[in-house]
Amino acid sequence: MNPELINAAVTFAVGLIALIVYGLKKRAEKRNAATIVVMDIRHAEQVVISILEKQVVDRTLKDILLENNWAKYKHLFASDFSHDDFAAFNRFFVACTEIADARRRMLEVFYSNLNSKASVIQQKILEIDNLMSPEGQAKKQELIAAINAEDFVFEPNEPRTRILSSLQLMGRLSNTIAFEKLKKLGGIDG
């Protein structure tokens, strides 16, 4: 047998195997990405349902999006979705990102308020005459009780307004044909 022919056949076989392995790896990557994005959509929609049921948007809001996996993986689905499908997914995840950012802002303001409140308490305590005396300690306890009884914490409307407007824009993806395609790509039944 001709050594050049054997060498060419071996090179062809190795190349074919490498191509098959690459294709399988890409298919597995797409499947895993689809599964992750489906889970993100379902989680986000559960948070939205919770908001709509409670009719409350405040700092106790669950995190809607831990990571924007759609932005990370959407390139894998370029040949699977139409322009309109991509627009729907993008609109949904942009709204989720806006909600997550507004929630983060609410929490920042809340914790900033707590720090300010703590500073005020410390300052007021230090202003008490004869702090170590029984009268000073009594005044200290009265002050702490009065401030702790006041549960008002400034909550700006801007983050809440952003969340509510984002809820209006996002739509519901789990009822779309594109979502069903994504589930199929992820090998998800039901």
Secondary structure, DSSP 8 states (H G I E B T S, - for coil): --HHHHHHHHHHHHHHHHHHHHHHHHHHHHHHHHHHHHHHHHHHHHHHHHHHHHT--STT---S-SS-HHHHHGGGGTTTS-HHHHHHHHHHHHHHHHHHHHHHHHHHHHHHHHHHHHHHHHHHHHTSTTTTSHHHHHHHHHHHHHHHH-------HHHHHHHHHHHHHH--GGGSHHHHHHHHHTT---
